[in-house]
Amino acid sequence: MKIYNFYIIRNVFVGFAAAAALLIPLFTTFDLINELDDVTAGGYRWSQAVEVVLMTLPRRLIDLGPFIALLGGIVGLGQMAVSQELTAMRAAGVSIVQIAMTAMVAGLILTGALGALDEWVASPLQQHGAQLRSEAIAHSDEAVNTRGTLWARRGDEIARIDTLGKHSQPLGIEIFHFNPDNTLASYIYADSAKLAPSGGWTLKQVNLKQWKDGEETVTMLPTMNWEPIFSNTHLKDLTLPSDSFSIKQLNRYISFLKSTDQPADKYSIALWQKVGRPALTLAMILLAVPFTFVQQRAPGLGSRLAVGAVVGLLTYVGNQIVVNLGLLFELNSQMTTLMPPLVILCVALALVYRFDKRG
């Protein structure tokens, strides 16, 4: 690799650092303000809110990755354009395509680092923060089912867990058994359940209702054994937000949802968004190249950054619209999540080649 390649990569990474230094504190402040809305005297404390926000910092960095790539590329390459260094490189025979491909190397390093951060750092920290937040809010008098309701289905059996207590103990279990004609055969309500190492559950304080030949029988039992639908999945994972899942957890949860006849589109999209994010990040870096050469005579970077911010925002909004439309109309998850980044990448490549021919 030639010296000018290292120089471009170094300047682009300086731009990444500048963009991150601008965006991370701004969005972290918004996150903290949002968390402080849930602070209560007897439950979720402000110190815990700060801790949760700090735990979500890596996730925020990953979510802002495409913005950082675009604005960082504009800053890094734009500064070289202002100082006439790109003009000198062009005079030395370096094409715009070569400059763009060198910037792409910086983008590949960035996407690799963000991918590793996502899988092994951001996901565990965010999940720990979510559990800390839920447990703290659960101690508040205003808490209402903060861990979320869980549903599962197995054949003619449907189960619901109202919430999870300490150590992921199921609380408020309802089990519905249906006849082949979809009439209700039995209904079970249990206050709680004890999970056995073998995978079975012991339901406690059971209220069993059965219907046969038009007659209803009610039985109260102190305990009752049940082979759970949730036996192959960690319950605490099921209550976490989908964006906090690692790729391994998403694959496991999608398999669980499909095995229990539940819709898995939301989590399939979350999985493929992780796959498509590197393409979107690389596309944003390539988009920084036209910004650099279209306004080479501009005295500063302010106008480029302003336009870049607008483009980044429109790209984000457009991508979210496509993803939500795909979820609404149950479109193919891969097409819904991968098509927008690939289209933007193709547009960016076309713009780079166009500017190279004009130059």
C-alpha positions as CSV (number, residue, x, y, z in Angstrom):
1,M,0.0,0.0,0.0
2,K,1.4,3.4,-1.0
3,I,2.0,6.3,1.4
4,Y,-1.0,8.3,0.1
5,N,-3.3,5.4,0.9
6,F,-2.1,5.3,4.6
7,Y,-2.5,9.1,4.6
8,I,-6.1,9.0,3.3
9,I,-7.0,6.2,5.8
10,R,-5.5,8.1,8.7
11,N,-7.5,11.3,7.8
12,V,-10.7,9.3,7.3
13,F,-10.3,7.8,10.8
14,V,-9.7,11.2,12.2
15,G,-13.0,12.2,10.7
16,F,-14.7,9.1,12.2
17,A,-13.4,10.2,15.6
18,A,-14.6,13.7,15.1
19,A,-18.0,12.6,14.0
20,A,-18.3,10.2,17.0
21,A,-17.2,12.9,19.4
22,L,-20.0,15.1,18.1
23,L,-22.8,12.5,17.8
24,I,-22.3,10.2,20.8
25,P,-22.6,12.9,23.6
26,L,-25.6,14.4,21.8
27,F,-27.5,11.2,21.6
28,T,-26.3,10.0,25.0
29,T,-27.9,13.1,26.5
30,F,-31.2,12.3,24.8
31,D,-31.0,8.8,26.1
32,L,-30.3,10.0,29.7
33,I,-33.2,12.5,29.5
34,N,-35.5,9.6,28.4
35,E,-34.3,7.4,31.2
36,L,-34.8,10.1,33.8
37,D,-38.5,10.1,33.0
38,D,-38.8,6.7,34.7
39,V,-36.8,7.6,37.8
40,T,-38.8,7.2,41.0
41,A,-38.0,7.6,44.7
42,G,-38.5,4.0,45.7
43,G,-37.4,2.2,42.6
44,Y,-35.4,3.3,39.6
45,R,-32.7,5.7,40.9
46,W,-30.9,8.4,38.8
47,S,-27.6,6.7,39.5
48,Q,-29.0,3.5,37.9
49,A,-30.3,5.5,35.0
50,V,-26.8,6.8,34.4
51,E,-25.4,3.3,34.6
52,V,-27.9,2.0,32.1
53,V,-27.1,4.8,29.7
54,L,-23.4,4.0,30.0
55,M,-24.1,0.3,29.3
56,T,-26.0,1.2,26.1
57,L,-23.1,3.4,24.8
58,P,-21.6,0.7,22.6
59,R,-25.1,0.0,21.1
60,R,-25.5,3.7,20.4
61,L,-22.1,3.8,18.7
62,I,-23.2,0.9,16.5
63,D,-26.5,2.4,15.6
64,L,-24.8,5.6,14.7
65,G,-22.2,3.8,12.6
66,P,-23.6,4.8,9.2
67,F,-23.9,8.4,10.3
68,I,-20.4,8.4,11.6
69,A,-19.1,6.9,8.4
70,L,-20.8,9.6,6.3
71,L,-19.9,12.6,8.4
72,G,-16.5,11.2,9.2
73,G,-15.8,10.7,5.6
74,I,-16.9,14.2,4.7
75,V,-14.7,15.6,7.5
76,G,-11.6,13.5,6.7
77,L,-11.7,13.9,2.9
78,G,-13.1,17.4,3.1
79,Q,-10.3,18.7,5.1
80,M,-7.8,17.2,2.6
81,A,-9.8,19.0,-0.2
82,V,-9.7,22.4,1.7
83,S,-5.9,22.0,2.1
84,Q,-5.5,21.2,-1.6
85,E,-4.0,17.8,-0.7
86,L,-6.6,15.9,-2.8
87,T,-5.9,18.3,-5.7
88,A,-2.2,17.4,-5.4
89,M,-3.0,13.7,-5.5
90,R,-5.2,14.2,-8.5
91,A,-2.4,16.0,-10.3
92,A,-0.1,13.1,-9.4
93,G,-2.4,10.7,-11.2
94,V,-4.5,9.4,-8.4
95,S,-8.1,8.9,-9.6
96,I,-11.2,9.6,-7.6
97,V,-12.0,5.9,-7.8
98,Q,-8.7,5.1,-6.2
99,I,-9.4,7.6,-3.4
100,A,-12.8,6.1,-2.9
101,M,-11.5,2.6,-2.7
102,T,-8.9,3.6,-0.2
103,A,-11.7,5.2,1.9
104,M,-13.5,1.9,1.6
105,V,-10.6,0.2,3.3
106,A,-11.1,2.5,6.3
107,G,-14.8,1.6,6.1
108,L,-14.1,-2.1,6.1
109,I,-11.9,-1.7,9.2
110,L,-14.7,0.3,10.9
111,T,-17.4,-2.2,10.0
112,G,-15.3,-5.1,11.2
113,A,-14.7,-3.3,14.5
114,L,-18.3,-2.4,15.0
115,G,-19.4,-6.0,14.1
116,A,-17.1,-7.4,16.8
117,L,-18.3,-4.7,19.3
118,D,-21.9,-5.6,18.5
119,E,-21.6,-9.3,19.0
120,W,-19.3,-9.5,22.1
121,V,-19.6,-6.2,23.9
122,A,-22.7,-4.2,23.0
123,S,-25.3,-7.0,23.2
124,P,-24.2,-8.3,26.7
125,L,-23.9,-4.8,28.1
126,Q,-27.3,-3.7,26.8
127,Q,-29.0,-6.8,28.1
128,H,-27.4,-6.4,31.5
129,G,-28.6,-2.8,31.5
130,A,-32.1,-3.8,30.4
131,Q,-32.3,-6.3,33.2
132,L,-31.0,-3.8,35.8
133,R,-33.6,-1.3,34.7
134,S,-36.4,-3.8,34.8
135,E,-35.5,-5.1,38.2
136,A,-35.2,-1.5,39.6
137,I,-38.5,-0.4,38.2
138,A,-40.1,-3.6,39.5
139,H,-39.4,-2.4,43.1
140,S,-41.4,0.8,42.4
141,D,-45.0,1.1,43.5
142,E,-45.8,2.3,39.9
143,A,-44.4,-0.8,38.2
144,V,-46.8,-2.7,36.0
145,N,-45.4,-5.8,34.3
146,T,-42.1,-4.3,33.4
147,R,-40.6,-7.6,32.1
148,G,-43.2,-8.2,29.5
149,T,-45.7,-10.9,28.7
150,L,-44.6,-14.2,27.0
151,W,-46.7,-16.3,24.7
152,A,-46.0,-19.7,23.1
153,R,-48.0,-22.3,21.3
154,R,-47.6,-26.1,20.9
155,G,-50.3,-27.8,18.9
156,D,-53.6,-27.2,20.6
157,E,-51.9,-25.8,23.7
158,I,-51.3,-22.1,24.3
159,A,-49.4,-20.8,27.2
160,R,-48.9,-17.3,28.6
161,I,-46.5,-16.0,31.3
162,D,-47.5,-12.7,32.8
163,T,-44.1,-11.7,34.0
164,L,-40.8,-13.0,35.4
165,G,-39.7,-12.6,39.0
166,K,-36.3,-12.9,40.5
167,H,-33.9,-15.5,38.9
168,S,-36.3,-15.6,35.9
169,Q,-39.1,-17.4,37.9
170,P,-42.3,-17.5,35.9
171,L,-45.2,-15.7,37.6
172,G,-48.9,-15.7,36.5
173,I,-48.9,-18.7,34.2
174,E,-52.0,-19.4,32.1
175,I,-52.4,-22.6,29.9
176,F,-55.2,-23.1,27.5
177,H,-56.0,-26.5,25.9
178,F,-58.3,-26.6,22.9
179,N,-60.4,-29.3,21.3
180,P,-60.0,-30.1,17.6
181,D,-63.1,-28.0,17.0
182,N,-61.3,-25.0,18.7
183,T,-63.5,-25.1,21.8
184,L,-61.8,-24.7,25.1
185,A,-61.2,-28.0,26.8
186,S,-59.3,-26.9,29.9
187,Y,-57.8,-23.8,31.5
188,I,-55.0,-23.7,34.0
189,Y,-53.8,-20.7,36.1
190,A,-50.8,-21.0,38.4
191,D,-49.4,-18.3,40.6
192,S,-45.8,-19.3,39.9
193,A,-43.6,-22.2,38.7
194,K,-40.4,-23.9,39.8
195,L,-38.1,-24.8,37.0
196,A,-36.5,-28.3,37.4
197,P,-33.0,-29.0,36.0
198,S,-34.5,-31.7,33.8
199,G,-36.6,-29.0,32.0
200,G,-40.0,-29.7,33.6
201,W,-41.9,-27.2,35.6
202,T,-43.8,-27.5,38.9
203,L,-46.8,-25.2,38.9
204,K,-47.8,-23.8,42.3
205,Q,-51.2,-22.8,43.5
206,V,-53.0,-24.2,40.5
207,N,-56.6,-23.4,39.5
208,L,-57.7,-26.1,37.0
209,K,-60.9,-25.7,35.0
210,Q,-62.2,-28.4,32.6
211,W,-65.2,-28.5,30.3
212,K,-66.7,-31.8,29.2
213,D,-70.2,-32.5,27.9
214,G,-71.3,-28.9,28.7
215,E,-70.2,-29.2,32.4
216,E,-67.5,-27.3,34.1
217,T,-65.3,-28.7,36.9
218,V,-63.0,-26.6,39.0
219,T,-60.0,-28.1,40.9
220,M,-57.6,-26.4,43.2
221,L,-54.2,-28.0,43.4
222,P,-51.1,-27.0,45.5
223,T,-48.7,-28.2,42.8
224,M,-48.9,-29.7,39.3
225,N,-46.2,-30.9,36.9
226,W,-46.1,-29.5,33.4
227,E,-43.9,-30.1,30.4
228,P,-43.3,-26.5,29.3
229,I,-43.4,-25.1,25.8
230,F,-40.5,-22.8,26.8
231,S,-38.2,-25.6,27.9
232,N,-35.6,-25.1,25.1
233,T,-35.1,-21.4,25.5
234,H,-33.7,-19.1,28.3
235,L,-36.7,-17.2,29.6
236,K,-34.8,-14.1,30.5
237,D,-33.7,-13.8,26.8
238,L,-37.3,-13.7,25.7
239,T,-38.0,-10.5,27.6
240,L,-35.1,-8.5,26.1
241,P,-35.5,-6.0,23.3
242,S,-34.7,-7.5,19.9
243,D,-32.0,-5.0,19.1
244,S,-30.0,-6.2,22.1
245,F,-29.7,-9.8,20.8
246,S,-26.5,-11.1,19.4
247,I,-26.6,-13.1,16.1
248,K,-26.4,-16.3,18.1
249,Q,-29.3,-15.3,20.3
250,L,-31.4,-14.2,17.3
251,N,-30.9,-17.5,15.6
252,R,-31.9,-19.4,18.7
253,Y,-35.0,-17.2,19.3
254,I,-36.1,-17.4,15.7
255,S,-35.9,-21.2,15.9
256,F,-37.9,-21.2,19.1
257,L,-40.6,-19.0,17.6
258,K,-40.9,-21.1,14.6
259,S,-41.1,-24.3,16.6
260,T,-44.0,-22.9,18.7
261,D,-45.9,-21.6,15.7
262,Q,-45.3,-17.9,16.5
263,P,-44.4,-15.1,14.0
264,A,-40.7,-14.5,13.8
265,D,-40.6,-11.8,11.2
266,K,-39.6,-9.1,13.7
267,Y,-36.5,-11.0,14.8
268,S,-35.7,-12.2,11.3
269,I,-35.5,-8.6,10.2
270,A,-33.4,-7.7,13.3
271,L,-31.0,-10.5,12.3
272,W,-30.7,-9.4,8.6
273,Q,-30.4,-5.8,9.6
274,K,-27.2,-6.8,11.4
275,V,-26.0,-8.4,8.2
276,G,-27.0,-5.4,6.1
277,R,-25.5,-2.7,8.3
278,P,-21.9,-3.2,7.0
279,A,-23.2,-2.6,3.4
280,L,-25.0,0.6,4.6
281,T,-21.9,1.8,6.4
282,L,-19.7,1.3,3.3
283,A,-22.3,3.0,1.1
284,M,-22.2,6.1,3.4
285,I,-18.4,6.3,3.2
286,L,-18.7,6.2,-0.6
287,L,-21.3,9.0,-0.5
288,A,-18.8,11.1,1.3
289,V,-16.6,11.1,-1.9
290,P,-19.1,13.0,-4.1
291,F,-19.6,15.5,-1.3
292,T,-15.9,16.1,-1.2
293,F,-15.4,16.7,-5.0
294,V,-18.7,18.5,-5.7
295,Q,-17.7,21.4,-3.5
296,Q,-13.9,21.5,-3.6
297,R,-13.9,25.3,-3.8
298,A,-16.0,25.8,-0.7
299,P,-14.2,27.7,2.0
300,G,-15.3,25.4,4.9
301,L,-16.9,22.1,5.8
302,G,-20.1,23.5,7.3
303,S,-22.2,23.3,4.2
304,R,-21.0,19.7,3.4
305,L,-21.7,18.5,6.9
306,A,-25.2,20.1,6.9
307,V,-26.1,18.4,3.6
308,G,-24.5,15.2,4.8
309,A,-26.5,15.2,7.9
310,V,-29.7,15.7,5.9
311,V,-28.7,12.9,3.5
312,G,-27.9,10.6,6.5
313,L,-31.2,11.4,8.1
314,L,-33.2,10.8,4.9
315,T,-31.4,7.5,4.4
316,Y,-32.2,6.4,8.0
317,V,-35.8,7.4,7.7
318,G,-36.2,5.8,4.3
319,N,-34.6,2.6,5.5
320,Q,-36.9,2.4,8.5
321,I,-39.9,3.0,6.3
322,V,-39.0,0.1,4.0
323,V,-38.3,-2.2,7.0
324,N,-41.6,-1.4,8.7
325,L,-43.5,-1.8,5.4
326,G,-41.8,-5.2,5.0
327,L,-42.9,-6.1,8.5
328,L,-46.4,-4.9,7.9
329,F,-47.0,-6.7,4.6
330,E,-44.9,-9.8,5.7
331,L,-42.4,-9.4,2.9
332,N,-39.2,-11.4,2.6
333,S,-36.9,-10.4,5.5
334,Q,-33.7,-10.6,3.4
335,M,-35.1,-8.5,0.6
336,T,-36.6,-6.0,3.1
337,T,-33.4,-5.4,5.0
338,L,-30.7,-5.9,2.4
339,M,-32.3,-4.1,-0.6
340,P,-32.0,-0.5,0.7
341,P,-28.3,-0.7,1.7
342,L,-27.4,-2.4,-1.6
343,V,-29.4,0.1,-3.6
344,I,-27.6,3.0,-1.7
345,L,-24.3,1.3,-2.3
346,C,-24.9,1.0,-6.0
347,V,-26.0,4.7,-6.2
348,A,-22.8,5.7,-4.3
349,L,-20.6,3.6,-6.7
350,A,-22.3,5.2,-9.7
351,L,-21.8,8.7,-8.3
352,V,-18.1,7.9,-7.7
353,Y,-17.5,6.7,-11.2
354,R,-19.4,9.6,-12.6
355,F,-17.3,12.1,-10.8
356,D,-14.2,10.2,-11.8
357,K,-15.1,10.5,-15.5
358,R,-15.9,14.2,-15.1
359,G,-12.6,14.8,-13.4
